[in-house]
Amino acid sequence: RMKAETANDELDLLHVLYVDLEPGIQTTFLEAAGVEHENGKIAEALEPPYSDEEGVKRGASAVQEKHGADGAHYLRTIAKYSHEGWPGIDAILESVDG
């Protein structure tokens, strides 16, 4: 857990992973969902939800197709830490984890 002692510590590490170190998965998701970003970073001014349910479905599908198991982990991560930002993510995960 790399010294992550709290949920916020873990969230910070996952943010670093998916936004700063390896933004490819998030970039795939955001582009397919139709969310404006710069290198996988959503503008601070944007408020949740960042996309509608159809956009989330497109993003999830693109991530699973292009990134496989890593993409599924990404989807679980955003569902846990940014649930309000991605309408319908729970139903998508039920089919992924089903």
OpenMM code with the backbone's topology and positions (N, CA, C; nanometers):
from openmm import Vec3, app, unit

residues = "ARG MET LYS ALA GLU THR ALA ASN ASP GLU LEU ASP LEU LEU HIS VAL LEU TYR VAL ASP LEU GLU PRO GLY ILE GLN THR THR PHE LEU GLU ALA ALA GLY VAL GLU HIS GLU ASN GLY LYS ILE ALA GLU ALA LEU GLU PRO PRO TYR SER ASP GLU GLU GLY VAL LYS ARG GLY ALA SER ALA VAL GLN GLU LYS HIS GLY ALA ASP GLY ALA HIS TYR LEU ARG THR ILE ALA LYS TYR SER HIS GLU GLY TRP PRO GLY ILE ASP ALA ILE LEU GLU SER VAL ASP GLY".split()
positions = [
    Vec3(0.0823, -0.1209, 0.0000),
    Vec3(0.0000, 0.0000, 0.0000),
    Vec3(0.0854, 0.1254, 0.0000),
    Vec3(0.2144, 0.1106, -0.0063),
    Vec3(0.3054, 0.2245, -0.0181),
    Vec3(0.2808, 0.3312, 0.0887),
    Vec3(0.2652, 0.2865, 0.2133),
    Vec3(0.2464, 0.3752, 0.3283),
    Vec3(0.1160, 0.4537, 0.3226),
    Vec3(0.0195, 0.4057, 0.2489),
    Vec3(-0.1126, 0.4683, 0.2469),
    Vec3(-0.1836, 0.4267, 0.3744),
    Vec3(-0.2022, 0.5208, 0.4641),
    Vec3(-0.2607, 0.4890, 0.5939),
    Vec3(-0.4096, 0.5197, 0.6009),
    Vec3(-0.4561, 0.6042, 0.5135),
    Vec3(-0.5978, 0.6400, 0.5146),
    Vec3(-0.6542, 0.6239, 0.3743),
    Vec3(-0.7858, 0.6285, 0.3657),
    Vec3(-0.8505, 0.6207, 0.2345),
    Vec3(-0.8058, 0.7372, 0.1461),
    Vec3(-0.7872, 0.8535, 0.2044),
    Vec3(-0.7411, 0.9685, 0.1254),
    Vec3(-0.6001, 0.9472, 0.0721),
    Vec3(-0.5149, 0.8816, 0.1515),
    Vec3(-0.3801, 0.8488, 0.1037),
    Vec3(-0.3888, 0.7570, -0.0178),
    Vec3(-0.4760, 0.6565, -0.0079),
    Vec3(-0.4926, 0.5623, -0.1182),
    Vec3(-0.5480, 0.6327, -0.2412),
    Vec3(-0.6448, 0.7198, -0.2202),
    Vec3(-0.7011, 0.7973, -0.3314),
    Vec3(-0.5930, 0.8807, -0.3984),
    Vec3(-0.5083, 0.9442, -0.3190),
    Vec3(-0.3995, 1.0246, -0.3745),
    Vec3(-0.3051, 0.9396, -0.4589),
    Vec3(-0.2735, 0.8195, -0.4130),
    Vec3(-0.1847, 0.7312, -0.4892),
    Vec3(-0.2490, 0.6863, -0.6195),
    Vec3(-0.3776, 0.6528, -0.6150),
    Vec3(-0.4464, 0.6119, -0.7368),
    Vec3(-0.4562, 0.7285, -0.8346),
    Vec3(-0.4771, 0.8481, -0.7830),
    Vec3(-0.4813, 0.9668, -0.8681),
    Vec3(-0.3462, 0.9856, -0.9375),
    Vec3(-0.2385, 0.9725, -0.8615),
    Vec3(-0.1045, 0.9838, -0.9198),
    Vec3(-0.0862, 0.8789, -1.0287),
    Vec3(-0.1291, 0.7557, -1.0019),
    Vec3(-0.1141, 0.6483, -1.0998),
    Vec3(-0.1896, 0.6796, -1.2281),
    Vec3(-0.3198, 0.7052, -1.2174),
    Vec3(-0.4041, 0.7173, -1.3365),
    Vec3(-0.4006, 0.8537, -1.4041),
    Vec3(-0.3531, 0.9560, -1.3338),
    Vec3(-0.3513, 1.0892, -1.3944),
    Vec3(-0.2095, 1.1350, -1.4266),
    Vec3(-0.1168, 1.1118, -1.3358),
    Vec3(0.0177, 1.1651, -1.3553),
    Vec3(0.1150, 1.0645, -1.4189),
    Vec3(0.1173, 0.9416, -1.3697),
    Vec3(0.2155, 0.8444, -1.4179),
    Vec3(0.1711, 0.7697, -1.5429),
    Vec3(0.0483, 0.7220, -1.5440),
    Vec3(-0.0037, 0.6404, -1.6542),
    Vec3(-0.1412, 0.6919, -1.6975),
    Vec3(-0.1471, 0.8069, -1.7610),
    Vec3(-0.2775, 0.8654, -1.7933),
    Vec3(-0.3490, 0.8018, -1.9132),
    Vec3(-0.2896, 0.7010, -1.9744),
    Vec3(-0.3474, 0.6418, -2.0945),
    Vec3(-0.4875, 0.5871, -2.0756),
    Vec3(-0.5105, 0.5168, -1.9654),
    Vec3(-0.6424, 0.4591, -1.9424),
    Vec3(-0.7449, 0.5700, -1.9208),
    Vec3(-0.7101, 0.6658, -1.8377),
    Vec3(-0.8040, 0.7761, -1.8130),
    Vec3(-0.8278, 0.8560, -1.9403),
    Vec3(-0.7262, 0.8765, -2.0198),
    Vec3(-0.7421, 0.9485, -2.1462),
    Vec3(-0.8386, 0.8744, -2.2382),
    Vec3(-0.8228, 0.7440, -2.2473),
    Vec3(-0.9151, 0.6629, -2.3281),
    Vec3(-1.0582, 0.6814, -2.2797),
    Vec3(-1.0778, 0.6699, -2.1488),
    Vec3(-1.2112, 0.6822, -2.0899),
    Vec3(-1.2709, 0.8200, -2.1166),
    Vec3(-1.1948, 0.9247, -2.0869),
    Vec3(-1.2479, 1.0610, -2.1006),
    Vec3(-1.2811, 1.0949, -2.2455),
    Vec3(-1.1967, 1.0554, -2.3370),
    Vec3(-1.2234, 1.0849, -2.4780),
    Vec3(-1.3493, 1.0141, -2.5266),
    Vec3(-1.3650, 0.8876, -2.4918),
    Vec3(-1.4839, 0.8133, -2.5344),
    Vec3(-1.6103, 0.8657, -2.4663),
    Vec3(-1.5963, 0.9141, -2.3426),
    Vec3(-1.7106, 0.9668, -2.2680),
    Vec3(-1.7456, 1.1096, -2.3090),
    Vec3(-1.6563, 1.1741, -2.3842),
    Vec3(-1.6821, 1.3111, -2.4283),
    Vec3(-1.6527, 1.4173, -2.3236),
    Vec3(-1.5551, 1.3891, -2.2361),
    Vec3(-1.5190, 1.4814, -2.1289),
    Vec3(-1.3923, 1.5564, -2.1684),
    Vec3(-1.3981, 1.6882, -2.1592),
    Vec3(-1.2804, 1.7688, -2.1913),
    Vec3(-1.1700, 1.7419, -2.0890),
    Vec3(-1.0472, 1.7314, -2.1388),
    Vec3(-0.9331, 1.7049, -2.0516),
    Vec3(-0.8069, 1.7505, -2.1214),
    Vec3(-0.7000, 1.7538, -2.0435),
    Vec3(-0.5674, 1.7798, -2.0985),
    Vec3(-0.4746, 1.6717, -2.0465),
    Vec3(-0.4340, 1.5818, -2.1347),
    Vec3(-0.3484, 1.4684, -2.0965),
    Vec3(-0.4082, 1.3873, -1.9817),
    Vec3(-0.5397, 1.3663, -1.9845),
    Vec3(-0.6059, 1.2863, -1.8831),
    Vec3(-0.6477, 1.3615, -1.7582),
    Vec3(-0.6209, 1.4910, -1.7541),
    Vec3(-0.6574, 1.5713, -1.6376),
    Vec3(-0.7852, 1.6494, -1.6678),
    Vec3(-0.8871, 1.6260, -1.5867),
    Vec3(-1.0136, 1.6978, -1.5999),
    Vec3(-0.9942, 1.8370, -1.5420),
    Vec3(-1.0481, 1.9366, -1.6091),
    Vec3(-1.0366, 2.0741, -1.5604),
    Vec3(-1.0972, 2.0871, -1.4211),
    Vec3(-1.0289, 2.1592, -1.3340),
    Vec3(-1.0759, 2.1801, -1.1969),
    Vec3(-1.2153, 2.2434, -1.1930),
    Vec3(-1.2479, 2.3224, -1.2940),
    Vec3(-1.3763, 2.3925, -1.2957),
    Vec3(-1.4950, 2.3006, -1.3231),
    Vec3(-1.4708, 2.1831, -1.3805),
    Vec3(-1.5813, 2.0914, -1.4092),
    Vec3(-1.6353, 2.0320, -1.2800),
    Vec3(-1.7674, 2.0232, -1.2724),
    Vec3(-1.8354, 1.9674, -1.1567),
    Vec3(-1.8990, 1.8342, -1.1935),
    Vec3(-1.9063, 1.7403, -1.0983),
    Vec3(-1.9743, 1.6134, -1.1265),
    Vec3(-2.1248, 1.6359, -1.1450),
    Vec3(-2.1884, 1.5558, -1.2242),
    Vec3(-2.1335, 1.4489, -1.3056),
    Vec3(-2.0594, 1.5050, -1.4262),
    Vec3(-1.9533, 1.4373, -1.4642),
    Vec3(-1.8684, 1.4822, -1.5737),
    Vec3(-1.9223, 1.4404, -1.7093),
    Vec3(-2.0086, 1.3401, -1.7093),
    Vec3(-2.0657, 1.2875, -1.8326),
    Vec3(-2.2041, 1.2329, -1.8007),
    Vec3(-2.2822, 1.2111, -1.9039),
    Vec3(-2.4101, 1.1441, -1.8822),
    Vec3(-2.3880, 0.9927, -1.8869),
    Vec3(-2.4940, 0.9172, -1.8594),
    Vec3(-2.4822, 0.7721, -1.8515),
    Vec3(-2.4355, 0.7100, -1.9831),
    Vec3(-2.4812, 0.7622, -2.0950),
    Vec3(-2.4376, 0.7084, -2.2250),
    Vec3(-2.2886, 0.7318, -2.2469),
    Vec3(-2.2400, 0.8482, -2.2061),
    Vec3(-2.0970, 0.8755, -2.2171),
    Vec3(-2.0142, 0.7818, -2.1309),
    Vec3(-2.0639, 0.7539, -2.0108),
    Vec3(-1.9942, 0.6617, -1.9212),
    Vec3(-1.9894, 0.5222, -1.9840),
    Vec3(-2.0991, 0.4797, -2.0451),
    Vec3(-2.1009, 0.3492, -2.1129),
    Vec3(-1.9984, 0.3443, -2.2257),
    Vec3(-1.9924, 0.4507, -2.3057),
    Vec3(-1.8938, 0.4549, -2.4150),
    Vec3(-1.7519, 0.4496, -2.3593),
    Vec3(-1.7275, 0.5276, -2.2547),
    Vec3(-1.5948, 0.5305, -2.1935),
    Vec3(-1.5550, 0.3963, -2.1363),
    Vec3(-1.6475, 0.3324, -2.0651),
    Vec3(-1.6190, 0.2021, -2.0049),
    Vec3(-1.5915, 0.0974, -2.1116),
    Vec3(-1.6692, 0.1004, -2.2165),
    Vec3(-1.6498, 0.0045, -2.3251),
    Vec3(-1.5128, 0.0227, -2.3898),
    Vec3(-1.4754, 0.1474, -2.4161),
    Vec3(-1.3457, 0.1761, -2.4780),
    Vec3(-1.2307, 0.1318, -2.3885),
    Vec3(-1.2425, 0.1576, -2.2590),
    Vec3(-1.1380, 0.1213, -2.1638),
    Vec3(-1.1227, -0.0302, -2.1561),
    Vec3(-1.2338, -0.1023, -2.1503),
    Vec3(-1.2266, -0.2480, -2.1425),
    Vec3(-1.1666, -0.3066, -2.2696),
    Vec3(-1.2068, -0.2520, -2.3829),
    Vec3(-1.1561, -0.3034, -2.5105),
    Vec3(-1.0064, -0.2789, -2.5259),
    Vec3(-0.9626, -0.1598, -2.4904),
    Vec3(-0.8238, -0.1217, -2.5141),
    Vec3(-0.7284, -0.1640, -2.4021),
    Vec3(-0.7787, -0.1691, -2.2772),
    Vec3(-0.6884, -0.1883, -2.1634),
    Vec3(-0.7166, -0.3143, -2.0802),
    Vec3(-0.8181, -0.3908, -2.1157),
    Vec3(-0.8456, -0.5182, -2.0489),
    Vec3(-0.8600, -0.5093, -1.8985),
    Vec3(-0.7861, -0.5951, -1.8266),
    Vec3(-0.7962, -0.6032, -1.6805),
    Vec3(-0.7543, -0.4725, -1.6132),
    Vec3(-0.6546, -0.4054, -1.6680),
    Vec3(-0.6148, -0.2755, -1.6113),
    Vec3(-0.7282, -0.1745, -1.6251),
    Vec3(-0.7990, -0.1809, -1.7360),
    Vec3(-0.9135, -0.0928, -1.7558),
    Vec3(-1.0249, -0.1221, -1.6576),
    Vec3(-1.0487, -0.2505, -1.6292),
    Vec3(-1.1512, -0.2877, -1.5311),
    Vec3(-1.1134, -0.2354, -1.3923),
    Vec3(-0.9852, -0.2418, -1.3572),
    Vec3(-0.9395, -0.1868, -1.2284),
    Vec3(-0.9630, -0.0359, -1.2242),
    Vec3(-0.9343, 0.0310, -1.3322),
    Vec3(-0.9592, 0.1748, -1.3405),
    Vec3(-1.1070, 0.2043, -1.3158),
    Vec3(-1.1958, 0.1293, -1.3797),
    Vec3(-1.3397, 0.1515, -1.3622),
    Vec3(-1.3821, 0.1296, -1.2171),
    Vec3(-1.3285, 0.0268, -1.1532),
    Vec3(-1.3588, 0.0047, -1.0111),
    Vec3(-1.3095, 0.1216, -0.9270),
    Vec3(-1.1947, 0.1742, -0.9642),
    Vec3(-1.1368, 0.2865, -0.8901),
    Vec3(-1.2250, 0.4104, -0.9005),
    Vec3(-1.2673, 0.4468, -1.0209),
    Vec3(-1.3492, 0.5676, -1.0317),
    Vec3(-1.4865, 0.5473, -0.9690),
    Vec3(-1.5359, 0.4244, -0.9700),
    Vec3(-1.6646, 0.3965, -0.9051),
    Vec3(-1.6540, 0.4166, -0.7543),
    Vec3(-1.5412, 0.3781, -0.6990),
    Vec3(-1.5235, 0.3895, -0.5539),
    Vec3(-1.4967, 0.5330, -0.5093),
    Vec3(-1.4123, 0.6027, -0.5826),
    Vec3(-1.3669, 0.7321, -0.5358),
    Vec3(-1.4331, 0.8519, -0.6029),
    Vec3(-1.5045, 0.8299, -0.7111),
    Vec3(-1.5693, 0.9418, -0.7794),
    Vec3(-1.7044, 0.8973, -0.8355),
    Vec3(-1.7766, 0.8224, -0.7557),
    Vec3(-1.9044, 0.7636, -0.7962),
    Vec3(-2.0002, 0.8683, -0.8528),
    Vec3(-2.0099, 0.9824, -0.7871),
    Vec3(-2.1047, 1.0862, -0.8288),
    Vec3(-2.0695, 1.1469, -0.9645),
    Vec3(-1.9482, 1.1288, -1.0079),
    Vec3(-1.9046, 1.1856, -1.1347),
    Vec3(-1.9406, 1.1029, -1.2565),
    Vec3(-1.9801, 0.9761, -1.2357),
    Vec3(-1.9959, 0.8842, -1.3472),
    Vec3(-2.1279, 0.8061, -1.3364),
    Vec3(-2.2383, 0.8654, -1.3806),
    Vec3(-2.3693, 0.7999, -1.3709),
    Vec3(-2.3712, 0.6643, -1.4418),
    Vec3(-2.4262, 0.5648, -1.3731),
    Vec3(-2.4396, 0.4320, -1.4305),
    Vec3(-2.3182, 0.3426, -1.4136),
    Vec3(-2.2130, 0.3910, -1.3467),
    Vec3(-2.0908, 0.3119, -1.3346),
    Vec3(-2.1150, 0.1825, -1.2570),
    Vec3(-2.2061, 0.1827, -1.1593),
    Vec3(-2.2330, 0.0611, -1.0821),
    Vec3(-2.2886, -0.0499, -1.1699),
    Vec3(-2.3833, -0.0164, -1.2553),
    Vec3(-2.4418, -0.1171, -1.3449),
    Vec3(-2.3364, -0.1715, -1.4410),
    Vec3(-2.2484, -0.0869, -1.4860),
    Vec3(-2.1406, -0.1308, -1.5756),
    Vec3(-2.0498, -0.2288, -1.5028),
    Vec3(-2.0161, -0.1977, -1.3795),
    Vec3(-1.9273, -0.2862, -1.3027),
    Vec3(-1.9931, -0.4198, -1.2724),
    Vec3(-2.1244, -0.4213, -1.2548),
    Vec3(-2.1940, -0.5477, -1.2327),
    Vec3(-2.1734, -0.6403, -1.3527),
    Vec3(-2.1757, -0.5836, -1.4724),
    Vec3(-2.1546, -0.6669, -1.5909),
    Vec3(-2.0084, -0.7054, -1.6071),
    Vec3(-1.9170, -0.6191, -1.5655),
    Vec3(-1.7737, -0.6480, -1.5741),
    Vec3(-1.7353, -0.7560, -1.4731),
    Vec3(-1.7849, -0.7404, -1.3505),
    Vec3(-1.7483, -0.8312, -1.2423),
    Vec3(-1.8391, -0.9531, -1.2355),
    Vec3(-1.9566, -0.9432, -1.3025),
    Vec3(-2.0609, -1.0433, -1.2992),
    Vec3(-2.0197, -1.1793, -1.3014),
] * unit.nanometer
topology = app.Topology()
chain = topology.addChain("A")
for resn in residues:
    res = topology.addResidue(resn, chain)
    for name in ("N", "CA", "C"):
        topology.addAtom(name, app.Element.getBySymbol(name[0]), res)
